[in-house]
Amino acid sequence: MNLLIKLYLKDLNPYDTLQILGALNSAIEDKETTKIQLVTNDSTFDFEGYDYLYTTETNTPKSINLKLSETDWDIILPIFRPSIAVHNFDSVIKKIYQESFSNLDGVLWFTDNLQKELATFAVIGREYYNNFGYIYNPIYTNSKFEDEFTEVLKINNKYKYQESVLFKIIPILSDDEKIFEFRKKLNFTIK
């Protein structure tokens, strides 16, 4: 079973993106059947050693959906929040998914460390994707697409909720937030 991790980290600088890519990659147990594909808006940085797609699109749903029909995968995990994963998360996902949806027509919904209401870490099967032709409805710009995805899961009743926390969302400050915090420590250079 091929697992594709589709990673889109909007507005994240290349250094932080590489840190997250490295952490995810080191947590993968089966590198033969688990692949990471980065979607990036940064044309000035070469993510050498990683499969990546450059896009000028800044819409999260469209970026996650980008070229999915042309890519080889059985199950997919879209990630669009800075996060870290437990070691061997891919093997755990494949095992539970195979036991739950051998026909690839369902979604595993893993909880995260911040909330349980939205399917933030959802593993989608290829047949489930084929029913819609997208993962997240592309008519949304950058909010509420995850809410619709979760509601559709509930309506279709083609999901299995997992209490297991395989991923932790990590807060990463923007460059402006970092500058602000640094200058705040210096009392904004006011004497």
C-alpha positions as CSV (number, residue, x, y, z in Angstrom):
1,M,0.0,0.0,0.0
2,N,1.5,3.3,-1.1
3,L,1.1,6.2,1.3
4,L,1.6,9.8,-0.1
5,I,2.2,12.6,2.4
6,K,1.1,15.8,0.6
7,L,2.7,18.7,2.5
8,Y,1.8,22.3,1.9
9,L,3.0,24.8,4.4
10,K,1.8,28.2,3.2
11,D,3.9,31.2,4.1
12,L,6.5,29.1,6.0
13,N,10.1,30.1,5.3
14,P,12.3,27.5,3.6
15,Y,14.4,26.8,6.7
16,D,11.3,25.8,8.8
17,T,9.9,23.8,5.9
18,L,13.2,21.8,5.7
19,Q,13.1,21.2,9.4
20,I,9.6,19.8,9.1
21,L,10.4,17.8,6.0
22,G,13.4,16.3,7.8
23,A,11.5,15.4,10.9
24,L,8.7,13.8,8.9
25,N,11.2,11.9,6.8
26,S,13.1,10.6,9.8
27,A,9.8,9.3,11.4
28,I,9.0,7.2,8.3
29,E,9.6,3.5,8.7
30,D,8.9,2.2,5.2
31,K,10.6,4.5,2.8
32,E,9.8,2.2,-0.2
33,T,6.1,2.7,0.0
34,T,5.8,6.0,1.9
35,K,6.6,9.2,0.0
36,I,6.5,12.9,0.8
37,Q,5.5,15.4,-1.8
38,L,6.0,19.1,-1.0
39,V,3.9,21.8,-2.6
40,T,5.7,25.1,-2.4
41,N,5.1,28.7,-3.4
42,D,8.8,29.5,-3.0
43,S,10.5,29.5,-6.4
44,T,13.7,31.0,-5.0
45,F,14.7,27.8,-3.0
46,D,15.5,24.4,-4.3
47,F,14.3,21.6,-2.0
48,E,16.9,19.2,-3.4
49,G,16.4,15.6,-2.3
50,Y,12.6,16.0,-2.0
51,D,9.8,15.6,-4.5
52,Y,8.2,19.0,-4.8
53,L,5.8,20.9,-7.0
54,Y,6.1,24.6,-7.4
55,T,2.8,26.6,-7.7
56,T,1.9,30.2,-7.7
57,E,-1.4,29.1,-6.1
58,T,-1.8,30.2,-2.4
59,N,-5.1,28.5,-1.9
60,T,-4.7,25.6,0.5
61,P,-7.4,23.3,-1.1
62,K,-6.1,23.8,-4.6
63,S,-2.5,23.3,-3.5
64,I,-3.3,20.0,-1.7
65,N,-5.3,18.8,-4.7
66,L,-2.6,19.8,-7.2
67,K,-1.8,16.9,-9.6
68,L,-3.3,14.2,-7.4
69,S,-4.9,12.4,-10.2
70,E,-1.5,12.1,-12.0
71,T,0.3,10.8,-8.9
72,D,0.8,7.2,-7.8
73,W,-0.8,6.6,-4.4
74,D,-3.3,4.3,-2.6
75,I,-3.8,6.4,0.5
76,I,-2.9,10.0,1.1
77,L,-2.3,12.2,4.2
78,P,-2.5,15.9,3.5
79,I,-0.6,18.0,5.9
80,F,-0.9,21.8,5.8
81,R,0.0,22.7,9.4
82,P,3.6,22.6,10.8
83,S,3.6,19.3,12.7
84,I,5.8,16.4,13.8
85,A,5.0,12.7,13.7
86,V,5.7,9.8,16.0
87,H,8.3,7.3,14.7
88,N,6.8,4.7,12.3
89,F,3.6,6.6,11.9
90,D,3.4,5.4,8.3
91,S,3.4,1.7,9.3
92,V,0.7,2.3,11.9
93,I,-1.5,4.2,9.4
94,K,-1.1,1.5,6.7
95,K,-2.0,-1.3,9.1
96,I,-5.1,0.4,10.5
97,Y,-6.2,1.6,7.1
98,Q,-5.9,-1.9,5.5
99,E,-7.9,-3.4,8.4
100,S,-10.6,-0.7,8.1
101,F,-10.9,0.0,4.4
102,S,-9.4,-2.7,2.3
103,N,-11.3,-1.2,-0.7
104,L,-9.6,2.2,-0.2
105,D,-13.1,3.9,0.1
106,G,-12.8,5.5,3.4
107,V,-11.0,7.9,5.7
108,L,-9.0,7.4,8.9
109,W,-9.4,10.4,11.1
110,F,-6.6,10.8,13.6
111,T,-6.9,13.3,16.4
112,D,-4.2,15.9,17.0
113,N,-2.9,17.5,20.2
114,L,-5.0,20.6,19.9
115,Q,-8.6,19.7,19.0
116,K,-10.9,16.8,18.1
117,E,-13.7,18.5,16.1
118,L,-12.0,18.7,12.7
119,A,-10.4,15.9,10.7
120,T,-7.0,17.7,10.7
121,F,-5.1,14.5,10.1
122,A,-7.1,12.5,7.7
123,V,-5.8,9.5,5.7
124,I,-7.9,9.3,2.5
125,G,-8.2,6.2,0.3
126,R,-7.9,6.5,-3.5
127,E,-11.5,5.3,-4.1
128,Y,-12.8,7.8,-1.6
129,Y,-10.9,10.5,-3.5
130,N,-12.3,9.2,-6.9
131,N,-15.8,9.7,-5.6
132,F,-15.2,13.5,-5.5
133,G,-12.2,14.1,-7.7
134,Y,-10.6,16.2,-5.0
135,I,-9.7,16.0,-1.3
136,Y,-10.7,19.5,-0.2
137,N,-13.4,21.3,-2.2
138,P,-11.4,23.8,-4.4
139,I,-14.2,26.4,-4.3
140,Y,-13.0,27.5,-0.9
141,T,-10.1,30.0,-0.6
142,N,-8.4,29.3,2.7
143,S,-11.0,28.7,5.4
144,K,-13.9,26.3,6.1
145,F,-12.7,23.7,3.5
146,E,-11.7,21.5,6.5
147,D,-15.1,22.0,8.1
148,E,-16.8,20.9,4.9
149,F,-14.5,17.9,4.6
150,T,-15.3,16.8,8.1
151,E,-19.1,17.3,7.6
152,V,-19.0,15.3,4.4
153,L,-17.1,12.5,6.3
154,K,-19.9,12.4,8.9
155,I,-22.7,12.5,6.3
156,N,-21.1,9.6,4.2
157,N,-20.2,7.7,7.4
158,K,-17.1,6.4,5.6
159,Y,-14.6,7.2,8.3
160,K,-13.0,5.6,11.3
161,Y,-12.0,7.9,14.2
162,Q,-8.7,7.2,15.9
163,E,-8.0,8.6,19.4
164,S,-4.3,7.9,18.7
165,V,-2.2,11.0,18.4
166,L,0.3,10.3,15.7
167,F,0.9,14.0,14.9
168,K,1.5,17.1,17.0
169,I,0.9,20.5,15.6
170,I,3.8,22.8,16.4
171,P,3.4,26.5,16.5
172,I,5.9,28.3,14.3
173,L,6.1,32.0,14.6
174,S,6.1,34.1,11.5
175,D,9.2,36.2,10.7
176,D,7.3,39.3,11.9
177,E,6.3,37.5,15.1
178,K,10.0,36.5,15.7
179,I,11.2,40.1,15.1
180,F,8.5,41.4,17.5
181,E,9.4,38.9,20.3
182,F,13.1,39.7,19.8
183,R,12.6,43.5,19.9
184,K,10.2,43.1,22.8
185,K,13.1,41.5,24.8
186,L,15.2,44.5,23.9
187,N,12.4,46.9,25.1
188,F,12.1,47.9,21.4
189,T,15.4,49.7,21.8
190,I,13.7,52.5,23.8
191,K,16.0,54.0,26.4
